[in-house]
Every structure is written in C-alpha cells, then in structure tokens.
Amino acid sequence: MTQEIPPMTSQRGLQPALVSGVLALLILMPVAQADPLADARSQWQSGDGRAAVRTLKHYLRQGGNDPAVRALLGQVYLDLASGAAAEQELKRAIKEGRLNATEYQTDVAQAQLLQGKYAEILEDPAIGSPTDPRKQAELHAIRGEAYLALGQPDQANQAFDKALDLISTYPRALLGLARLAARQDDMTRARALVDQAITANPGDSTGWEARGDLALSNRMPQPAEEAFGHAIETARATWMPLYKRALARLELEKLVEAQADIDLASQQVPQFPGLNYARGLLLLKQNQPEPALAQLNLYLPYRPEDPQALYLAGVALFQLARYQEADEYLTRACRTAPDSSTAATLLARARLARGDLKGAETALRPFADQQATNPDVLEILGDVMAQDGRPGEAGALLRQALAARPDDAQTPVKLAAALLADGEREAAELELRALLEKNPADETAQVLLVRLLLAKPDGAAAQAQALAYLAAVPDSPRAQVALGLAHLALGDEPAARQAFARALELKPGFADAAFNLATLERHAGRTEAARALYGQVLAVDPRDADATLLLTQLDVDAGHQAAALARVREAVTKDPANLNLRLNLAQGYQSAGQTQEALRTLQDAVPTLADDPRLLLARGQLELAAGQPFKAATTLETLVNRQPGSAQTRLLLANAYAAAKQAGAMQGHLLAGLKVDPSSPLVGPTLRNVYPALPDPAAKAALIERLLALGVPLPGLPLLQARLSLDEEKYEEAQKRLGALLQSDPADREVLLLLLSAQVKAPALESATATADTWLAVHPDDAEVRRRLAQIYERRGQPQQAIEIYRSLLQAQPDDPVTNNNLAMLLLEQDPAQALDHARAAARAVPADPAVGDTLGQALLARGEAQAAAQAFAQASLAAPKDPTIAYHHARALLAAGEPERARAALQPILGQPFPEEEAARTLLLQTWQ
C-alpha cells in the first residue's frame, strides 16, 4: 500500500537542489578489467563509463603511461561527475605528456566546477585561449555557471552572452540563461530559452534534462517524466536523467517504475548519494519509515542542509513516534527553507505530540499571519490553541481553515469542539447538527453532540441524540457508551449498565465502556468487579496506561502502596517511552518519601522523552523540592529554551535561583515570567521565596520598585512591601501593612507571624498579645503561635502566664526543645530542680545547640553543680565561640568551681565588647583576683 507524502513547499531553481553539489562527492571504486584500449572508447560512448574506467586504469597499471589514455580517463570521470579524480588525471596527463593545456582547459574547468572550485575557474588567466570556438563558448558557459553558483547573476549573464556571441545557439549558455531566469522567477523566459536550446540541438540530452528540471521544480511531474525520457534516449551517460526521472515518477506515485530507474542508475554510479535520497523517498511512500530514515541518513552527510531531505527524515521520525528527533530534523529544515509551511506544520505536529504547545505555536505563527495561509497551518494552530486552553482563538483559526477548505470533514468537528470549550454551546450545536445532517455516521460529531447535551444539562435530549446515533451506526460501541451516559444523566443506572455491557460485547476490552462500568462498580463498593474490568482492557492492550493507573489507584485505596508502586514500575519497564506512566511512577516514589528513586525515574527516561517539556518540568520541580537548586536550574534552563514564553517555567527558575542564592538570574527570570503572566498562581509563592534571597534592604527595595513599575497588581507584592518595612525597622508602617493583609485574609499564618514580630519589635506588646489571642481563638492547636504568646508575656514581665503556656504545650509535645529550654530559663529562680529537668530534656533533643547548652549550664549552676555547669558552658562555647554571654556564664561557673585563672582566661577576650552582661563581667574579673 502506498502513502502520499506532501512535498515540502519551498522555492527551487531550475535544477533540484538535492542534485547540485552532490556530484562532486561521488567516489567510484574501480576494479581492474583487461580490455583493449579501443574498447574503453567504445564503452564510454555507449554510456558504460564504469567499464571504461576499469579498462583505462587496467591499461595504466600495466605500465602503459600514455598521456592521451590518462586524459581520456579524466574525461570519462567527468561523465561520472567525479570531479576530483577527473582534475587529477587531466592535470597529470598535461604535465607528463606535454599536451596542449588549452585544448583541455574546458575539461579541467568542468572538473573544478563539479568540486565547487568556482574561484579557481574565474581566476584562470587563460580564458579565451582555446582555438576552437565551441571550446571557447564552453569555457564562457562554465564561468557563467561558476558566477551563478557564487550568487553573482550580472557577471553570470555576461559570461553566457559571451558564449552566445561565439555560437548563437550554444546549448549550455542558453540553459545557463534559463537557469538564471528561473532563479529570478521569470519562468516564461526560462521555458523559452530551454525550448530554444532543444530546437537548435535536438540531439543534445542536456536540453531535455533542463526541460525536465524546470517541470519538476514547478511541480509538473508528468512533463518532467517525458523530458527525462528524451534525455535518456540521447545521453551518453544516462544515470543522471534516470535518477531525475525516478524523482518525477515518485511524484506520480509510479513506484515500480521509479524503483527500476533507481536500479538502472545504481548500476552506473552505485555510490551516488542522490540515490540514497531517492530510495528514502520511495520507502516512505511504501510505508517503511525505518529503512527510509536509514537511506536519508546516508544521503544527508553529503548535503546536511538539504531542506527536502531533512523534511523527509522528519516525516519518517514522526511516523515512528520519535518526536524529539523529528523536531531536530524539522527545525533544521525550517531554518534552511524558512518559507516552507509544510515543514513548519509537521514541526508543529511533532511538538504538539510532545506537549510543547508554545513551540508548536512558534513554528506556525509566521505562516498564520500571512494573507494566503495554508489551511493545514490554520487547522494545526487551532489544535494548539484548543489544547492550550484558548478556545476562542482556536475557533477563529478553525473558521478560517473551514472557509478555505469548506468540504473538509474534520475541521467542522474541531470547530464545534472549540466552540463548546469556549462556552458557545448554541453555536457548537448548530455546527454539529449541520454536520450530522450531511453525515449522520460521523461518530466524532455524534459523541460531541451528546456531550454537549449532557453538559447543558438536558438528559432527555442527550438520550434522544444517543438513540439517533445508534440508529445511524447500529454496531458502534461508542454509541452504546453515549447511550449509557445519557441513561446515567436521567438516573437510570440499570439501563446505563446494560448499554456499557453491550458496548463491551461489541468490542471486548473497549476502554470507554469498561471504565464507565468500573466506576459504577466502585461506587457500589464492588472493587473486585472494577478490577476485573480494568483487566479486560489490559488483556486487549497490555500497554493501556489508563487501565494500569486505575488499577494502581485501587491498590492505593486499599492501602497497598508497595503493590501500587510495583505495578507502575513494571508498566514502565514494559513501556519505557510512556511519559504518563513514568511521571506517575516518579510521583509515587515521591509520595513514598523515596526522592532519589523519583529523580532517577525521570533522569533515566529514554532519549525520546529526555527533552519532553512535561518531563523536564516534573524533573525540575522534583529537584527543587529535593533541595538541589543548581540541578533544578540546569533542568529548567533547558525547558525555558524550549518554552521561552512560559511564565510557569520562568517563575520556577526564579525559585531555583533563589534557593541557589543567585540573585541576578533569579530577578531576570522573575521579571520575564511576570511580563508573560502576572496573574499566574505561582507569582505569590515565588515572590515570597525570592525576597529572602536578596542580600540587603537596598536590593529588596530596588526589586519592589521594579515590580511596581510593571503597573499591574501582583499577588504577594503587598507582603513584600510589608516585609521591607520590617527589615528597615519601620515597625509602625510594617504593622499597618501587615494588619491590612491579615484583615483581608485572616487565615494567612505567614502574615500573622510577621505581624507578631513587628509588634514585639515596636514594641507594641499589648497589641501583640491581642493578635495572638485572636488567632488562637480560631487555631487553638497552633503551638508556634502559643509559644510566641508565652514569649510576649515574658517581655511584658508576666512570667507566670508564660510558664502556664509552656507547661500546656509540653503536655502535647513533652520533648519539644524550644519549650523546654524557655521554661527552664523561667524556672531558674523559682524551681532550680524543675529548671534542670527541662534543660536536660532540651539538651537531649538538640545536644549541639549552644543556646540550649547555655541554659543547661545555668540550671546546673543554680543547683550548685559548678563543675558540671562549666563543662556545659565549655561545649556551648565551642559551638558559639564568639558569643560573649556564654563566655561570661562559663567564667562564672569556673570561678564557682574554684578555677579563677581559667575564669580570667575566659573573660579577657570578651572585655570591651558590648553585650548585656558587660559590667557584670568586669566585676567578675575583679573577683578572680581576690
């Protein structure tokens, strides 16, 4: 079965671009053959250039170093388009045989032309030296082609005119002018010049070949085939017109004939790279993308920027569902042929298949804005808009596509779906009913209409439509599912079950029916029946990801998390390229606290998924959550390069750089994300994370000014302004801002804690007490706020109230180190024994905390255990060697333990430093001398 492959539309010259430049790369592998010299000429004239090469090389290897033979070998190489070999043999023949160089000047120039040595041809001072007018004309024509290759049309035109001044009908010059006219889009003149060349030289194959080139480049394969046929009849070396006729026949879907031409050409030049291109195109049309890709990859090293070959390789990869690789080839095709809407459309489809909506839109948007837009572009871009949650734009594009292609069957369905998604139910219903009036068997339209009626909701109308659907397509399982859903909307569960069951009879394992029926079973508490239905789906399609994940959910609901993980892990092993399964497995690992396994699941994705935007997004978020901000930034930078217009990615990157303390990159991505979508739900959390990463209040103030300059309301910005007031010690202003924020959202705990901090620092301790009491009346179990209330009572000089709060907190959390530490400090004078118990409890919880160690030392000293206190203070000093208060306490314990010299040594480094106990420390120093 053949498959039509749309040609990649782009401007071409007279000769197909895939031929130009490849000829110079042709390398032959000659094999010796013993034949007389006369046979070599005969073989060459009859078109068997390879045989002639074997004969001549055998002659030369036998010691016959005849310059004329070597010159003939060079000329045969020219026919085989092996420019380097031809130039080598011709120059050697001239040098060794003292032949007249001017007589072979055109042959050498032709060899250089095949190799792209245009400058050498044009720099040759011997122009015009051949005595034969035909050779002079030939040399001028070759120079014209060199100028043309260098993009110098005026000089090319002059060179061709000089050739025609010598011989007015010289075919190569006429065809050079035709090529020049074609490049200038003057196809009328190009055809006239080709016709003139053929009329004047009907036996010259190059004229017929040029006519075929012209027809093929203008998408006229039938006359191209005929012209190449004439060229084959008149040419000495037939492989090139055979190759070109194969391309024309491929356009005409004459695959058997094209294969025959490829085989004949291959017999003459088996290593010609263009044949790999032709084979690749043939295999694609025969629905064999894998071997087609292999052939195209053999061709592309010779012409790495050939847009048509890159496009065809992209087609093959797309058919193989290797969308990331298809993207790479098609991106190159679009870069080398930016006017090709066909390549851009396939590139967009590849990106759409990978979930890269922004990338798909970027590929198509330049073509959608043109006046005469390809309907395919409009339709695919409409699909992109629909999937991107922009149904209004999707509808407008699909209307344009439908206007350009009114008889298309699929576009009206897509338009109706877009209208439905945009809330235009009446317009969608009109479109669907009009479509079904023409074709009641259109199942997609039928399903959409039933869905629309169910969403109204109008169960009776949905039921009537489902019955009409069933009448139009009696054996459709989808119609039975639609009927079942309509029955459910009317509350008739038995009838719904019957319809779903009938759908499964018509198509065993039909997922839509099985899933709906399984949902009913789960609601009825019959989980094993639901499990069996999911199993039916997997029996038909073992790789159905939805059925696997639904079974996994049953495992999770039953408390079998390990079994759930094992099920998804096995599914990923069987289907490693399924992104949905892989993402769910990573999520399962993360939920189970196995962060590294979750990361490994995403990092070990198959190459086709490695750069999928959905996987990159999940991986970046997971790395960020795992405390790996630099890795997260690297991953998200890759994603932002693919989706530069994604606010979500930019804001996540800002979070990653905030965690990595990279303020410059953080602010750049933050502002870029805000410009794209200032209302993104990530804005508020991102601003909260970004603010602490800035180095000082001045940098924070500068950022706030830049945010205000955007001129749009940003969630979280008022909180940043309040935090800046707090950082700048403008406590009254901070209280006003934070109070307003808490009033607008009384449940915002972060704002509540900041307000308490501002009130304590003001100090406005009565207001702080009232704020905490109001919060605790609604959130009585908030231990942190209750602890802060106790600290406020301490500051207010009401230790008994603080002690009561701490004791109540310890009833719920007896090992909490902060509560035990603070309570110990309050009990030092009242009850040293209890203070020591609480201090020891705090030290057990956080043995390395210097503040807790200091409290323990004070409690031990209060109990008269000076030596143990000195040891506790010594450990605390090691953890906080620059804390003068701890050093002072250490000196007190040492003096109490009878070690005045060590006490002096502890005191001397801190004297002169400002700290609350400075005067007491000086007095203690005097006591060490007594």
Buried (B, 14 or more C-beta within 10 A) or exposed (E): EEEEBEBBBBEBBBBBBBBBBBBBBBEBEBEEBEBEBEBBBBBBEEBBBBBBBBBBBBBBEEEEEBBEBBBBBBBBBBBBBBBBBBBBBBBBBBEEBEBEBBBBBBBBBBBBBBBBBBEBBBEBEEBEBBEEEEBBBBBBBBBBBBBBBBEBBEBBBBBBBBBBEBBEEBBBBBBBBBBBBBBEEBBEBBBBBBBBBBEBBEEBBBBBBBBBBBBBBBEBBEBBBBBBBBBBEBBEBBBBBBBBBBBBBBBBEBBEBBBBBBEBBBEBBEEBBBBBBBBBBBBBBBEBBEBBBBBBBBBBEBBEBBBBBBBBBBBBBBBBEBBBBBBBBBBBBBEBBEBBBBBBBBBBBBBBBBBBBBBBBBBBBBBBEEEEBBBBBBBBBBBBBBBBEBBBBBBBBBBBBBEBBEEBEBBBBBBBBBBBBBEBBEBBBEBBEEBBEEEBEBBBBBBBBBBBBBEEEBBEBBBBBBBBBBEBBEEBBBBBBBBBBBBBBEEBBEBBBBBBEBBBEBBBBBBBBBBBBBBBBBEEEEBEBBBEBBBBBBEBEEEBBBBBBBBBBBBBEEEBBEBBBBBBBEBBEEBBBBBBBBBBBBBBBBEBEBBEBBBEBBBEBEEBBBBBBBBBBBBBBBBBEBEBBEBBBEBBBBBBEBBBBBBBBBBBBBBBBBBBEBBEBBBBBBBBBBEBBBEBEBBBBBBBBBBEBBEEBEBBBEBBEEBEEEEEEBBBBBBBBBBBBBBBEBBEBBBBBBBEBBEEEEEBBEBBBBBBBBBBBBBBBEBBBEBBEEBBEEEEEBBEBBBBBBBBBBEBEBBEBBBEBBBEBBEEEEEBBBBBBBBBBBBBEEBBEBBBBBBBBBBEBBEEBBBBBBBBBBBBBBBEBBEBBBBBBBBBBEBBEEBBBBBBBBBBBBBBBEBBEBBBBBBEEBEEEEEEBBEEBEEBBEEBEE
